Amino acid sequence: MTARVTAKFAVGVGHLEGDYAYLHGNGGSGEIGWENPVNNKRCDLFPLRGGLYGFGHGPFGHYPFGHGVSSRVAGFGHLPFGHYPFGHGTAVIEATDEVYDCGDYKYGFACYDRAGNLHQGDPQEAELHIHIAPPDPLYGLKKISFAAGVLTLGVNSPD
């Protein structure tokens, strides 16, 4: 039995075209191994030219329409529609990992510029507690239940 973990990351401001990220994990215990990604999927941090600026920060969200004609009226670029994430141009990337064993998994994206230099700052991490159901037992045993890491077995009676 396996589990598939999908990690999503909202790309913040400060990344440029050509920047990318890889998903890293800890394999079920300990700290994240930042040396090797969990897979070879390279995630573009500027997908389809998104992420430079959003609708609220682009030319359409500014003068005079974006700021409002009157000094007392907020323009289109300053109203909620011009903010998160549509107005800021946030892109969301995702990557998956196949998990084969139970454990306390940690994941995080390491971001790089187009030259391969690691971005400064601490990456955000997410932690998951994964319990994978074991396969049905052999030799006269029957799996009754599996919940929260507790396996209940029964003995098959001969018919």
N, C-alpha and C positions, 0 to 999 in steps of 0.2 A: 504494500500500500504506500502511496505517496500523497503529499500535499503540495499545492502550488501556491507560492506567496507572490503577490503582486504589490510592489512598492511604487508609490507615486510621489512626485516632488514638484512643488510649485516653484518655478525658477524666479528668483528675485531680480531686482534691478542690478545692473553692473556687469552683466554678461554680454558679450558681443558675438557677432557672426563668426562661426568657426569654433566657438567654445563647445565643450562636450563634457559628459559625465559617465562614470561607470558605477554600477551597484556593487557594494561590498557587504560582506556579512561575516559572522563569527562561526558558522557551521554548527550552531546549537549550544555552544558554551564558550565562556570567556569573553574577551573583547573582540571588536571587529578587526579583521586582518586587512589593513589598508594597503598591503603590498600587492595583493592579487584580487581582482574582481571575481564575483560569483559566476559570471559568464562573460562572454566576449561581446555582448551587445553594447555598442557605443551609442549613447543617447545625446542627440543634438540639443544644445541649450537654446538654440535660436531657430526652432523649427519653422519652416515656410516663412522666414523673415519676420516671425512674430517675436515679441519680447523687447523690441527697441523702444516703442512707446505705444500706449493704448489709445483708444478713441478720445479719451478725455485729455490726454497730453499731446496728441497730434495737432497739426495746424487747425483741424476742424473744431477742436475743443478750446481754441484760444480766439483772440480778438476778431470782432467784438462779440461774436456769437457765444463763445465759451465763457466769457466773463460777464455777460449781461450788458444790456444797453444802459440801464440805470445803475448807479452805484449801490442801490439798496437791493438789487436783484442778483441772485447767483446765476451765472450762466451755465450752459449745458456741461461744460468741462468740470464744473465744481459741484454739480448735483450728484446724488448717489449713482446715477447711471454712468457718470464719468469716472467712477471709482471701481474698485475691486471686482473681479480681476480684469474685466473688460476695459476699463478706462486706463489701467496701468500697463496693459500689454503683457500680463503674466502668461507664460506658457507652462503647461503641465507635462512632465515627462513620466514615463513608467518603464519598469523592467520587472522580469519575473525570475523566480528561483524555484527549482524542484527540491523538495525536502523529503528525505527518506527515513529519518529517525526523529523520535521525540526529543524535545529540548527547549531551551530558552534562547531563541534566535534574536539577534540584533542585526539591523540593516541600516545602511546610510549610503548616500551618493557622494563620491569624491568628484569635484568639478575641476576642469583643466581649461586653460586658454588654448588657442589654436596652435601655439608652439609647444604644448605639452607641459607647461608649468602649472603646478597645483595652485588653485586659488587660496588666498589667505583666509583664515578664520576657521572656527570649529564647525565641521559638518553636523547637521541635525541627524539624530539617530532615532530609530523606532524599534521597540522591543516586542516580541510575540512569544507566547507560550504555546507550543504546538504539541498536540498529542495525536499520534497516528494510530488508528485502530489496527491491532495485529490481525494476521490472517486466521481463518478458522483452524482450530487445532486438529491434530490427527490422533489416531489410535484410541477411539472410544470416548473422547472428550467432546463437549459441545460448548461453543461460546454462547453464554447467556446474555451478557451485556459488556459494554466498554464505555465508561463515562469518567471524565476528569482523571484519566490515567489509571483507573481501577478496572481490572479485567476479572469478570466473574465467569467461572467455568462450571459445567455440570458433567456428570458421568452419564453417557448414553446407556440405557438399559437394553439388554437384548430383547428382541420381540419374539 
